[in-house]
Amino acid sequence: MNSGNVVRFMGMSDDKLHEIIELEEQGYRATAVRRLSRYLKDHPNSADGWYYMARFAAEPRQQYSAIQNALKYDPTSEKARDFLEILLEEHPNLEPKRMSRGIKIALAVGVIGLIVLAGILVGISAGFFEEPTREVIIVIPTASPTPVVTDQPFVVATDTPTEVPAITPPAITDTVPAQTSEPVLTIIPLNTQSVFVSATPAPTDTNQPLATQEVNNPSARLMLLSSIDETTDQTIHGLIDPAYLRLEMTDAPVTSEAEAQSLAGQENAALVVYGTNNAGEFSLHLYAQEDTQQTQNRPELLALSRLSSPWYMTLDGGDWQNSLKAALGYLTYQHQEVIDALGTRFDNVRGVMGEDDIRLAAMLAYSHQAVGNHQAALPLYDLLIGYTEDTHIKANRAWAIAETGDYESAVTLYLSLMDKHPDPSFIQTNIGEIYARFPESANSARLAFDEAIQLNPRAPRPHIGKGRLLVAQNDYNAALAEFDNAVSVAPDYTPGYYARAQLRATLGLLDDAYSDITYAINLQPGIAAYYLLQGQILYEKKEWQLARQSFESYLQRGTPNPEIYTFLAEAYVQMTNFDAAIDAANKALELNAAYAPAWLQRATAYWAKNDTVSALKDFDQGLQNEPENVDLLVARCTLYADLGDDGAAALDCDAALTLDPVNGQALEQRGLIRARAGDRPGAASDFQEAIIYFPEADEAYFYLGVYALQERRYEDAIKYLTENIRLSPEPGPAYAARGVAYRISGQWQQAINDLEQALLLVPEDEYSYYELGMAKRALADIAYEAGNAQQALIFYQDAQSAFTSFIERTDADNPYLDDAQQGINYVNAAMGVIQRNEN
């Protein structure tokens, strides 16, 4: 039953549900289903939610289950009753039927713990089967991560809306090409008048997804002139060394600002540092000319106005070392270094501040904002406005005022700068960013962004602001168009690719999202947030090796936190490097001993190492810290079941489903427990719901396929078993069962293909040989009747071999040995007829 365009319930006021419906109407159905599942987790009694789940679901049985829930919570809903009536007209077999008792399927467990399908045909003929059993360790993932900056959830979808115009992603491969040569600086101590010039790095390893060598400011080139004495020389080198990787020195005397400016222009240097000695008084001088593109490409700095460049500063007095350290930190975007160097220097200023102190105080205030501490920046700006009319400083003060909650004063201050700031489009964009924080001011925000675009049509940032505003309004296609505009007007503007990657990831367009963020990293390596988003995308793509590398690259540059170490632990678990997973989880727990997902991943790693004692201890500890953690409850349920304690397993699964009635993994596990207890109707019901809310429920698909086969619904059996084959790491039993379904429904070649594949995967399954013999014999009969005696002879010989293999592998008391022997007798007789006819 196709949902078509969703007809909303009249009078429905739930904004979240309304947003989900709009998402589906724009073509993102899988994303809508994922969000609706989360919605139903929080609102399990929502009749409207279940109604729309029925309309969005892809499979009739999923629709039937959801609409039954809708009627359960609102029996008077005419729309739900109409939907059910139409659904049953199209699929009358959805009405529950009483199943015959004692239908079972025989399975044998192989010596290596694989599940071996046995005797489906034999069981069907006799009307007697055993319940299937499965032996598996399920790794329970943590919740899906959230993209950086945006508050949109991070989901996985499988559909791409057809109405969205195709957007050509950047032409890159899964691994980033070798980085283009950028200046990297090395230090060689020379006690002479000298200048440092740049040297280029060796190419990075093209097999790595991320650049492993970079400079904080790749375009920076440092010129250090005129060392005064060996001690001072070493001090300067010691300060510069942490800021850059390498420096190389050649002679070039500079003794004045004009000469420094000339040298900077000749060498395309970001900074020239030289010293003067006037009658024993040492002074250090800095001349800086920044690459503004570097500032524009840093997400944490987009709303800040960088100080005018070029600039000149003289450092003298007893604290020149910290002043130099602060200047270097500012130029290389190591803002915490600036804060550490200058500390409380400007807390109690008395007297007149000189230009150099004003610049250092502005750098300190700017750095506080760059690390997110706008409150610490405000007193510095309040001090500075008594000394300077610099519009960059005033613009940054306005942003600090906004970030501390006084939005009206911030907008007023920004408006006063419109005719004074060198970039009025920047000012207008920040005004738009403030308005965009409030849904009721969305129109004002849009007008501000549009005006910013008019003021500077080549400015990418207002397009990003407008795009994020549209995301908040759930207009995803229009938002994508704005992000496209951002990268169109500024192809090297990495925040544009970053924003588009975030939205594409949110919509489940993971390949395009990965292309965008990897291209951004290629253009601007070293941005921690980019590596984090890349890792999250790869995590959702289940490309664990690359995800691991991205998360590790983030941890080299960003602030360590338990969530990232837990992502890393899960990646190691999926890569079967369980010791590394335990180490990563330990680091997460060192940062936060109560972080439940870290306990979950460490327990999973112990479990995979067969250390179930440690695994249970970790599950218990995690649940002690967070008793209502559903992931931990489901994981412990699965472990108890694996240990044969279905009673304890059932308690955990029931607790998980009380907290989260639509948790697909808990439904799947409870279905397995019910199946083992002989509660087939309850198991089937759980499995049907599990595949709605957990599309990767391979066990549920397997059981539903087997149940359908037992009920002689061969088309459904083939459908469900095909899903298990796609999802399961051990698809041998499903190949065997599907082979039976194909054979009984007369699809002989498909049956043979599946049964032969089953025997490759589970060679100890003797019943697949029996089934293969039956299929080969049927094909031989068909070939003989069609007049192709030679082809028939080949099939009869294959059937004989298959029946013989069954007899050789099965027990002597197997009641179906006679059937196999009769099969051999039949094909021997048939081959005799063919051979006599030939003679």
VOGU-3710 file (C-alpha; in Angstrom, 3 decimals, decimal comma):
1> mnsgnvvrfm> 0,000/0,000/0,000  1,680/3,169/-1,162  1,396/6,140/1,186  1,562/8,729/-1,611  1,249/12,279/-0,358  0,453/12,178/3,329  -2,884/13,656/4,344  -2,462/15,311/7,702  -4,848/14,829/10,575  -6,965/17,954/10,961
11> gmsddklhei> -6,090/19,928/14,043  -2,810/18,102/14,684  -0,545/20,446/16,662  2,541/18,319/17,379  5,387/20,302/15,783  7,858/17,404/15,787  5,416/15,098/14,044  4,611/17,894/11,604  8,328/18,254/10,774  8,621/14,502/10,170
21> ieleeqgyra> 5,675/14,584/7,772  7,221/17,484/5,848  10,478/15,565/5,613  8,657/12,613/4,029  6,807/14,914/1,633  10,145/16,304/0,431  11,185/12,789/-0,511  13,353/11,735/2,444  11,202/8,770/3,469  13,866/6,634/5,149
31> tavrrlsryl> 15,009/9,631/7,174  11,388/10,334/8,118  10,911/6,718/9,242  14,060/6,920/11,389  12,915/10,135/13,047  9,395/8,814/13,473  10,820/5,757/15,246  12,598/8,084/17,676  9,391/10,074/18,069  7,455/6,923/18,952
41> kdhpnsadgw> 10,144/6,035/21,467  9,254/9,239/23,320  5,503/9,048/22,537  4,664/5,306/22,443  0,917/5,991/22,896  0,652/8,421/19,970  -2,103/7,178/17,660  -1,098/9,827/15,102  2,505/8,650/15,206  1,538/5,026/14,609
51> yymarfaaep> -0,822/6,060/11,813  1,972/7,811/9,954  4,354/4,945/10,634  1,826/2,742/8,849  1,720/5,145/5,913  5,502/5,473/5,688  6,388/1,788/6,152  7,574/-0,069/3,069  6,249/-3,559/3,804  2,547/-4,512/4,183
61> rqqysaiqna> 3,201/-6,473/7,376  4,998/-3,476/8,856  2,034/-1,296/7,870  -0,371/-3,786/9,456  1,530/-3,863/12,746  1,724/-0,061/12,946  -1,939/0,556/12,088  -2,988/-1,951/14,731  -1,084/0,152/17,276  -2,783/3,305/15,976
71> lkydptseka> -6,210/1,708/16,554  -5,104/0,384/19,916  -4,487/3,928/21,176  -7,386/5,538/19,283  -10,080/2,953/18,431  -12,366/5,718/17,084  -9,941/6,920/14,370  -11,814/6,732/11,076  -8,658/7,407/9,091  -6,862/4,493/10,708
81> rdfleillee> -9,858/2,191/10,093  -10,061/3,309/6,459  -6,330/2,653/6,055  -6,672/-0,834/7,565  -9,641/-1,637/5,328  -7,759/-0,681/2,171  -4,638/-2,504/3,362  -6,557/-5,740/3,947  -8,286/-5,449/0,573  -4,881/-5,324/-1,099
91> hpnlepkrms> -3,281/-7,917/1,196  -5,946/-10,228/2,663  -3,279/-12,643/3,922  -2,325/-10,103/6,591  -5,275/-11,204/8,735  -3,805/-13,402/11,479  -4,439/-17,098/11,051  -4,240/-19,822/13,682  -1,042/-21,768/13,049  -1,011/-25,544/13,195
101> rgikialavg> 0,622/-26,846/16,325  3,859/-28,711/16,287  5,303/-27,160/13,099  9,037/-27,226/13,618  12,270/-26,944/11,733  15,262/-29,128/12,382  18,605/-27,415/12,709  21,951/-28,944/13,556  24,760/-26,967/15,181  28,102/-27,440/13,454
111> viglivlagi> 31,328/-28,140/15,277  32,510/-24,581/14,839  29,329/-23,085/16,275  27,670/-22,229/12,950  23,954/-22,719/12,616  23,298/-25,577/10,215  19,903/-25,810/8,570  18,616/-29,344/8,400  15,712/-31,179/6,872  13,313/-28,422/5,873
121> lvgisagffe> 11,828/-30,466/3,046  11,706/-33,547/5,233  9,979/-31,549/7,939  7,465/-30,086/5,522  6,611/-33,544/4,192  6,100/-34,907/7,697  4,418/-31,795/9,117  6,965/-31,848/11,935  9,694/-29,287/12,668  11,800/-28,068/15,557
131> eptreviivi> 12,168/-24,388/16,457  15,315/-22,899/14,916  18,144/-21,957/17,247  20,839/-19,379/16,573  24,125/-18,860/18,367  25,543/-15,384/17,863  27,203/-12,471/19,628  25,552/-9,186/18,679  27,581/-6,021/19,052  25,237/-3,281/20,195
141> ptasptpvvt> 26,255/0,113/18,746  26,063/3,359/20,636  23,518/5,959/19,643  24,137/7,703/16,357  26,444/10,677/16,791  25,353/14,236/16,279  27,014/16,433/13,630  29,255/19,233/14,824  27,600/22,640/15,335  24,154/21,783/13,959
151> dqpfvvatdt> 21,581/20,402/16,367  19,957/18,253/13,695  20,038/14,491/14,509  22,422/12,309/12,636  20,526/9,595/10,788  21,029/6,985/8,139  18,673/6,796/5,206  18,564/4,697/2,079  16,550/6,943/-0,179  17,460/10,038/-2,171
161> ptevpaitpp> 14,557/12,307/-3,173  14,098/12,304/-6,915  13,025/15,927/-6,982  16,363/17,192/-5,636  18,609/18,277/-8,509  21,774/16,233/-8,756  24,753/18,013/-7,227  28,149/17,051/-8,506  30,395/16,422/-5,504  34,046/17,438/-5,518
171> aitdtvpaqt> 36,108/15,114/-7,672  38,006/13,231/-4,986  38,593/9,616/-4,072  38,077/7,797/-0,790  41,614/8,676/0,206  42,896/12,211/0,147  45,562/12,844/-2,477  49,011/13,872/-1,357  48,901/17,367/0,070  50,282/20,103/-2,082
181> sepvltiipl> 53,570/21,462/-0,813  53,032/24,105/1,835  55,680/26,066/3,735  56,818/24,174/6,810  59,511/25,730/8,935  62,559/24,250/10,635  64,915/25,878/13,130  68,700/26,010/12,805  70,359/28,011/15,612  72,748/30,571/14,127
191> ntqsvfvsat> 74,054/33,499/16,095  74,232/35,833/13,108  72,029/38,358/11,388  69,820/35,864/9,586  66,409/35,238/8,114  64,370/32,075/8,168  62,892/30,945/4,862  60,491/28,138/4,204  61,125/24,554/3,216  58,490/22,241/1,739
201> paptdtnqpl> 57,428/18,964/3,375  57,662/15,492/1,944  54,361/14,295/0,423  52,014/12,615/2,859  51,054/8,980/2,568  48,328/8,797/-0,080  46,902/5,713/1,608  45,966/7,761/4,653  42,568/9,501/4,580  43,962/12,545/6,372
211> atqevnnpsa> 47,069/14,638/6,039  49,536/13,673/8,725  51,852/16,679/8,330  50,609/20,225/8,463  51,272/23,652/9,902  48,656/25,397/12,011  48,716/28,162/9,439  49,953/26,473/6,260  50,603/29,757/4,467  52,691/31,215/7,280
221> rlmllsside> 56,385/31,813/6,664  58,439/33,167/9,516  61,469/35,414/9,122  63,589/35,823/12,265  66,333/38,420/12,061  69,299/39,613/14,102  69,904/37,363/17,096  71,467/39,408/19,858  73,275/36,788/21,918  73,203/33,049/22,307
231> ttdqtihgli> 70,853/33,037/25,322  68,325/35,344/23,686  68,634/33,422/20,452  67,798/30,143/22,197  64,879/31,775/24,038  63,378/33,004/20,768  63,891/29,601/19,178  62,240/27,916/22,141  59,172/30,112/21,769  58,951/29,685/18,014
241> dpaylrlemt> 59,570/25,946/17,988  56,137/24,898/19,374  54,367/27,172/16,916  55,955/25,742/13,775  57,318/22,415/12,668  60,529/23,422/10,942  62,564/26,575/10,290  65,438/27,175/7,925  67,791/30,133/8,175  69,696/32,229/5,626
251> dapvtseaea> 71,421/35,606/5,953  69,323/38,742/5,335  69,920/41,845/7,460  66,861/43,863/8,550  67,036/46,786/10,919  63,780/48,724/10,356  60,051/48,303/9,768  60,428/49,350/6,139  63,067/46,682/5,529  60,906/44,101/7,310
261> qslagqenaa> 57,923/45,034/5,128  60,068/44,782/2,003  61,416/41,388/2,996  57,927/40,106/3,854  56,756/41,106/0,400  59,746/39,531/-1,349  59,459/36,253/0,563  55,649/36,192/0,896  56,219/35,812/4,629  53,435/35,942/7,205
271> lvvygtnnag> 55,768/37,298/9,878  59,137/38,961/10,063  60,796/39,096/13,490  63,950/41,129/14,018  65,814/42,529/16,978  67,573/45,808/17,643  70,181/46,644/20,265  70,338/50,319/21,150  73,086/50,945/23,688  72,515/47,554/25,253
281> efslhlyaqe> 68,715/47,888/25,272  67,235/44,912/23,411  63,936/45,218/21,535  62,155/42,621/19,442  60,074/43,814/16,502  57,294/41,975/14,656  55,887/42,744/11,227  52,900/40,554/10,274  50,813/40,248/7,135  48,138/37,554/7,418
291> dtqqtqnrpe> 46,416/35,470/4,792  42,767/36,338/5,440  41,647/33,160/3,654  43,067/31,153/6,539  40,850/33,017/8,994  37,759/32,734/6,791  38,161/28,971/6,585  38,056/28,348/10,341  34,585/27,538/11,711  35,303/28,875/15,207
301> llalsrlssp> 36,316/32,283/13,819  33,579/32,958/11,238  31,642/35,431/13,401  34,797/37,243/14,605  36,417/40,185/12,912  40,167/39,638/12,528  42,428/42,562/13,421  43,605/44,660/10,499  46,623/43,321/8,641  49,492/44,053/8,132
311> wymtldggdw> 50,447/45,141/11,618  53,638/46,075/13,441  54,564/45,567/17,087  57,595/46,199/19,305  58,181/43,874/22,234  60,473/44,999/25,021  60,569/44,967/28,771  60,827/41,972/31,029  57,874/40,037/29,635  58,713/40,155/25,928
321> qnslkaalgy> 58,878/36,339/25,804  55,171/35,955/26,696  54,296/38,763/24,294  56,079/36,899/21,490  54,392/33,653/22,508  50,992/35,373/22,381  51,666/36,896/18,954  52,779/33,543/17,580  49,727/31,819/19,072  47,426/34,416/17,506
331> ltyqhqevid> 49,023/34,068/14,077  48,910/30,267/14,167  45,385/30,017/15,649  46,631/28,429/18,865  44,357/30,610/20,932  44,836/28,810/24,210  48,546/29,645/23,889  47,593/33,340/23,726  45,455/32,997/26,851  48,186/31,126/28,706
341> algtrfdnvr> 50,840/33,660/27,702  48,955/36,842/28,596  46,880/35,478/31,467  45,713/38,313/33,741  48,091/40,945/32,370  45,250/43,389/31,609  43,058/42,786/34,648  44,203/45,910/36,529  45,447/48,382/33,943  46,458/51,794/35,223
351> gvmgeddirl> 47,621/54,677/33,106  47,642/54,915/29,327  47,867/51,798/27,182  50,233/51,983/24,217  49,406/50,640/20,763  51,305/47,405/21,348  49,431/46,698/24,585  46,127/47,521/22,864  46,910/44,999/20,157  47,913/42,323/22,673
361> aamlayshqa> 44,756/42,942/24,724  42,673/42,659/21,525  44,438/39,379/20,668  43,659/38,079/24,147  39,976/39,043/23,921  39,743/37,523/20,439  41,350/34,298/21,673  38,892/33,997/24,556  36,090/34,191/22,003  37,817/31,712/19,692
371> vgnhqaalpl> 37,729/29,084/22,465  34,130/29,980/23,321  34,647/32,063/26,458  32,871/35,267/25,454  32,261/36,249/29,071  36,028/36,517/29,647  36,374/38,669/26,523  33,832/41,312/27,548  35,901/43,073/30,283  38,815/43,336/27,853
381> ydlligyted> 36,604/44,930/25,203  35,127/47,283/27,795  38,705/48,315/28,584  39,707/48,648/24,927  36,854/50,901/23,788  38,292/53,585/26,053  41,482/53,542/23,977  40,512/52,748/20,378  37,860/53,262/17,737  38,942/50,124/15,880
391> thikanrawa> 35,790/48,714/14,225  37,124/45,142/14,328  37,365/45,360/18,110  33,873/46,890/18,334  32,422/44,202/16,069  33,933/41,475/18,234  32,558/43,166/21,330  29,089/43,071/19,745  29,416/39,324/19,184  30,571/38,803/22,784
401> iaetgdyesa> 27,515/40,767/23,962  25,259/38,546/21,818  26,890/35,350/23,056  26,298/36,411/26,651  22,574/36,908/25,988  22,053/40,634/25,328  20,876/40,245/21,731  19,169/43,607/21,420  22,286/45,539/22,484  24,404/43,448/20,118
411> vtlylslmdk> 22,180/44,233/17,123  22,163/47,918/18,052  25,959/47,985/18,212  26,256/46,137/14,898  23,901/48,606/13,205  26,074/51,476/14,429  29,047/49,871/12,642  27,373/49,366/9,252  28,891/52,527/7,750  32,234/52,179/9,535
421> hpdpsfiqtn> 33,333/48,553/9,299  35,359/47,655/6,175  33,015/44,722/5,457  29,358/45,683/6,022  28,269/42,315/4,581  30,043/40,646/7,522  28,156/42,883/9,964  24,815/42,161/8,311  25,519/38,420/8,366  26,164/38,503/12,104
431> igeiyarfpe> 22,887/40,340/12,593  21,188/37,571/10,629  22,890/34,937/12,806  21,452/36,592/15,930  17,918/36,781/14,526  18,127/33,179/13,323  18,328/31,969/16,922  14,653/32,781/17,426  11,938/31,157/15,266  9,758/34,238/15,596
441> sansarlafd> 12,555/36,358/14,046  13,121/34,046/11,070  11,890/36,625/8,555  14,239/39,255/9,975  17,104/36,768/9,750  16,300/35,971/6,116  16,167/39,689/5,258  19,528/40,247/6,961  21,166/37,406/5,037  19,655/38,606/1,759
451> eaiqlnprap> 20,941/42,126/2,394  24,395/40,744/3,207  24,380/38,933/-0,139  23,396/42,139/-1,917  26,176/44,039/-0,174  28,746/41,454/-1,280  27,524/38,922/-3,869  30,849/37,051/-3,567  30,476/36,504/0,196  29,778/32,824/0,981
461> rphigkgrll> 28,954/33,149/4,673  25,475/34,734/4,336  24,497/31,823/2,085  25,541/29,438/4,876  23,563/31,420/7,452  20,507/31,415/5,215  20,965/27,691/4,546  21,036/26,871/8,253  17,940/29,001/8,762  16,186/26,919/6,102
471> vaqndynaal> 17,362/23,712/7,789  15,731/24,900/11,019  12,534/25,419/8,999  12,819/21,886/7,533  13,200/23,217/3,987  16,111/20,921/3,189  16,152/21,270/-0,580  16,289/25,065/-0,393  19,002/24,777/2,266  21,098/22,560/-0,013
481> aefdnavsva> 20,719/25,157/-2,757  22,094/27,854/-0,434  25,072/25,707/0,519  25,646/25,096/-3,188  25,678/28,877/-3,664  28,252/29,250/-0,893  30,751/26,895/-2,552  29,907/28,298/-5,982  30,821/31,896/-5,114  33,859/30,774/-3,069
491> pdytpgyyar> 35,162/27,370/-4,269  37,978/27,389/-1,681  35,694/28,315/1,233  35,791/25,186/3,383  32,942/26,121/5,777  30,621/25,866/2,779  31,613/22,242/2,176  31,440/21,611/5,923  27,881/22,956/6,195  26,752/21,024/3,132
501> aqlratlgll> 28,374/17,860/4,486  26,472/18,276/7,752  23,127/18,563/6,001  23,833/15,756/3,560  24,813/13,518/6,460  21,654/14,485/8,334  19,609/13,503/5,275  21,434/10,204/4,939  23,308/11,210/1,762  26,493/9,829/3,249
511> ddaysditya> 28,610/9,419/0,113  28,046/13,040/-0,903  28,623/14,183/2,679  31,909/12,284/2,795  33,039/13,853/-0,485  32,305/17,337/0,845  34,065/17,000/4,189  37,068/15,219/2,700  37,409/17,961/0,096  37,289/20,542/2,892
521> inlqpgiaay> 40,065/18,708/4,735  42,120/18,622/1,563  41,738/22,379/1,169  42,278/23,176/4,835  43,956/20,448/6,886  44,229/20,860/10,618  40,630/21,827/11,498  39,601/19,463/14,303  35,860/19,792/13,637  36,337/18,610/10,041
531> yllqgqilye> 38,022/15,379/11,112  35,295/14,788/13,686  32,506/15,135/11,116  34,423/12,951/8,676  34,762/10,290/11,368  31,053/10,462/12,188  30,126/10,051/8,525  32,462/7,085/8,143  31,015/5,661/11,364  27,545/5,756/9,832
541> kkewqlarqs> 28,938/4,214/6,616  30,461/1,458/8,764  33,857/2,047/7,213  35,558/1,351/10,486  39,222/1,585/9,497  38,786/5,030/7,940  36,535/6,137/10,805  39,240/5,127/13,270  41,824/7,221/11,427  39,504/10,236/11,344
551> fesylqrgtp> 38,704/10,049/15,047  42,384/9,680/15,894  43,159/12,709/13,723  40,518/14,662/15,617  41,995/13,635/18,962  45,400/14,914/17,827  43,892/18,380/17,274  40,663/18,706/19,235  39,607/18,456/22,842  39,535/14,825/24,028
561> npeiytflae> 36,147/13,707/25,249  34,687/10,334/26,233  32,262/10,241/23,309  35,052/10,287/20,712  37,084/7,635/22,527  33,922/5,520/22,669  33,387/5,931/18,923  36,992/4,844/18,527  36,418/1,825/20,781  33,461/0,714/18,686
571> ayvqmtnfda> 35,480/1,097/15,484  38,151/-1,165/16,981  35,487/-3,686/18,022  34,158/-3,803/14,478  37,726/-4,253/13,205  38,114/-7,148/15,724  41,012/-5,359/17,431  39,523/-5,938/20,861  42,576/-4,987/22,940  42,711/-1,594/21,223
581> aidaankale> 38,979/-1,233/21,834  39,487/-1,842/25,540  42,301/0,741/25,634  40,109/3,340/23,912  37,206/2,625/26,272  39,577/2,957/29,236  40,557/6,440/28,046  36,898/7,379/27,792  36,299/6,145/31,332  39,343/8,042/32,618
591> lnaayapawl> 37,633/11,206/31,379  34,200/10,214/32,701  33,881/7,082/34,821  30,068/7,279/34,628  29,889/7,374/30,809  27,616/4,418/30,040  28,440/3,970/26,314  32,108/3,435/27,232  31,154/0,655/29,654  29,056/-0,823/26,852
601> qrataywakn> 31,907/-0,866/24,336  34,450/-2,238/26,823  32,010/-4,976/27,816  31,439/-5,783/24,144  35,186/-6,094/23,587  35,592/-8,398/26,601  32,656/-10,458/25,372  34,231/-10,821/21,930  37,410/-12,061/23,683  35,224/-14,698/25,432
611> dtvsalkdfd> 35,816/-13,003/28,786  32,153/-13,056/29,720  32,901/-12,504/33,425  34,524/-9,125/32,730  31,801/-8,323/30,198  29,032/-8,886/32,735  30,893/-6,818/35,349  31,120/-3,926/32,879  27,452/-4,204/31,916  26,537/-4,224/35,607
621> qglqnepenv> 28,756/-1,212/36,329  27,343/0,721/33,408  23,785/0,010/34,549  24,683/0,957/38,107  25,718/4,357/36,777  22,756/4,632/34,398  20,011/2,134/35,317  17,730/3,123/32,444  20,303/2,856/29,674  18,451/0,846/27,028
631> dllvarctly> 21,560/-0,069/25,025  23,177/-1,620/28,089  20,006/-3,517/28,990  19,683/-4,945/25,477  23,358/-5,892/25,341  23,234/-7,627/28,726  20,029/-9,377/27,653  21,884/-10,700/24,616  24,833/-11,881/26,697  22,577/-13,662/29,209
641> adlgddgaaa> 20,839/-15,383/26,295  24,205/-16,366/24,855  25,083/-17,912/28,235  21,810/-19,860/28,252  20,124/-17,798/30,986  16,914/-16,863/29,156  15,216/-15,932/32,442  17,699/-13,135/33,181  17,749/-12,210/29,485  13,963/-11,805/29,412
651> ldcdaaltld> 14,041/-9,510/32,465  16,551/-7,191/30,767  14,682/-7,164/27,436  11,365/-6,452/29,143  12,986/-3,605/31,093  14,440/-2,179/27,876  11,064/-2,340/26,104  9,322/-0,695/29,033  11,677/2,247/28,591  11,694/2,117/24,785
661> pvngqaleqr> 8,741/0,170/23,321  10,023/0,567/19,753  13,601/-0,556/20,322  14,151/-2,931/17,419  17,131/-4,724/18,953  15,227/-5,463/22,159  12,252/-6,692/20,135  14,523/-8,979/18,134  16,149/-10,403/21,269  12,807/-10,939/22,996
671> gliraragdr> 11,582/-12,677/19,859  14,534/-15,063/20,026  13,803/-15,796/23,687  10,124/-16,442/22,891  11,061/-18,671/19,956  13,256/-20,811/22,181  10,408/-21,030/24,728  8,002/-22,261/22,039  5,948/-19,041/21,923  5,893/-18,833/18,158
681> pgaasdfqea> 3,061/-16,259/17,796  4,777/-13,967/20,298  8,130/-14,424/18,579  6,665/-13,699/15,140  4,988/-10,548/16,460  8,266/-9,326/17,986  10,198/-10,080/14,811  7,675/-8,180/12,658  8,050/-5,098/14,829  11,815/-5,512/15,080
691> iiyfpeadea> 12,357/-5,160/11,328  10,382/-1,904/11,347  12,516/-0,222/13,981  15,817/-2,026/13,424  16,303/-2,614/9,677  19,483/-4,594/10,367  17,681/-7,254/12,405  19,126/-10,201/10,503  17,974/-12,765/13,095  14,387/-11,514/12,842
701> yfylgvyalq> 14,455/-11,816/9,054  15,800/-15,366/9,331  13,038/-16,518/11,671  10,325/-14,756/9,672  11,652/-16,476/6,565  11,610/-19,872/8,237  8,120/-19,286/9,631  6,870/-18,257/6,182  8,452/-21,384/4,696  6,722/-23,534/7,294
711> erryedaiky> 3,409/-21,874/6,437  4,101/-22,460/2,720  4,219/-18,740/1,978  7,202/-19,221/-0,289  7,307/-15,728/-1,778  7,448/-14,178/1,706  10,021/-16,756/2,785  12,277/-15,859/-0,137  11,895/-12,131/0,623  12,778/-12,443/4,310
721> ltenirlspe> 15,635/-14,885/3,787  17,092/-12,637/1,089  17,270/-9,846/3,678  19,022/-12,164/6,119  21,550/-13,126/3,441  22,205/-9,423/2,819  22,660/-8,605/6,495  23,991/-11,680/8,254  27,698/-12,397/8,721  26,762/-16,117/8,591
731> pgpayaargv> 24,229/-16,468/5,751  24,694/-20,215/5,156  21,458/-21,308/6,906  19,453/-18,683/5,018  20,871/-19,873/1,684  19,809/-23,406/2,596  16,293/-22,348/3,614  15,839/-20,129/0,587  17,028/-22,981/-1,604  14,208/-25,102/-0,204
741> ayrisgqwqq> 11,674/-22,315/-0,869  12,915/-21,976/-4,439  12,778/-25,758/-4,978  9,267/-26,226/-3,631  8,027/-23,262/-5,705  9,570/-24,791/-8,837  12,451/-22,323/-9,299  14,984/-25,063/-9,854  18,094/-23,201/-10,930  17,769/-20,643/-8,109
751> aindleqall> 17,345/-23,542/-5,704  20,508/-25,231/-6,950  22,485/-21,972/-6,749  21,415/-21,390/-3,155  21,953/-24,963/-1,980  25,421/-25,099/-3,501  26,258/-21,766/-1,822  24,933/-23,129/1,490  27,221/-26,153/1,207  30,202/-23,908/0,531
761> lvpedeysyy> 29,451/-21,957/3,711  28,232/-24,863/5,886  29,646/-28,071/4,364  28,578/-30,149/7,394  24,867/-29,571/6,657  23,894/-32,965/5,224  20,300/-31,971/4,527  21,407/-29,456/1,906  22,840/-32,426/0,005  19,433/-34,108/0,184
771> elgmakrala> 17,701/-30,951/-1,072  20,274/-30,537/-3,824  19,649/-34,109/-4,940  15,921/-33,437/-5,141  16,447/-30,274/-7,202  18,924/-31,920/-9,560  16,581/-34,900/-10,047  13,700/-32,551/-10,919  15,817/-30,688/-13,475  16,941/-34,016/-14,949
781> diayeagnaq> 13,313/-35,109/-15,367  12,479/-31,808/-17,078  15,453/-32,116/-19,431  14,559/-35,722/-20,294  10,933/-34,837/-21,031  12,148/-31,997/-23,257  14,170/-34,505/-25,281  17,624/-33,456/-23,997  18,836/-36,840/-22,785  22,501/-35,832/-22,431
791> qalifyqdaq> 21,686/-32,873/-20,190  19,330/-35,082/-18,205  22,102/-37,649/-17,731  24,412/-34,958/-16,281  21,723/-33,810/-13,826  20,936/-37,424/-12,797  24,628/-38,001/-12,085  24,732/-34,810/-9,977  21,612/-35,937/-8,105  23,171/-39,345/-7,465
801> saftsfiert> 26,291/-37,671/-6,039  24,220/-35,384/-3,797  22,070/-38,218/-2,406  25,218/-40,292/-1,790  26,810/-37,387/0,133  23,702/-37,154/2,306  23,815/-40,871/3,103  27,545/-40,757/3,916  27,141/-37,820/6,326  23,941/-38,637/8,196
811> dadnpyldda> 23,393/-40,927/11,171  22,512/-44,561/10,622  19,148/-44,169/12,389  18,037/-41,202/10,261  14,494/-42,086/9,140  15,102/-40,409/5,785  17,967/-42,621/4,701  15,412/-44,742/2,861  14,150/-41,674/0,965  17,687/-40,832/-0,111
821> qqginyvnaa> 18,324/-44,441/-1,144  15,104/-44,426/-3,140  16,322/-41,260/-4,824  19,547/-43,029/-5,810  17,587/-46,007/-7,102  15,383/-43,710/-9,149  18,244/-41,837/-10,811  20,160/-45,080/-11,428  17,136/-46,497/-13,202  16,696/-43,296/-15,207
831> mgviqrnen> 20,359/-43,258/-16,220  20,039/-46,916/-17,264  17,122/-46,067/-19,555  19,064/-43,218/-21,165  22,163/-45,353/-21,696  20,136/-48,237/-23,211  18,394/-45,834/-25,559  21,742/-44,509/-26,697  22,938/-48,026/-27,462
//
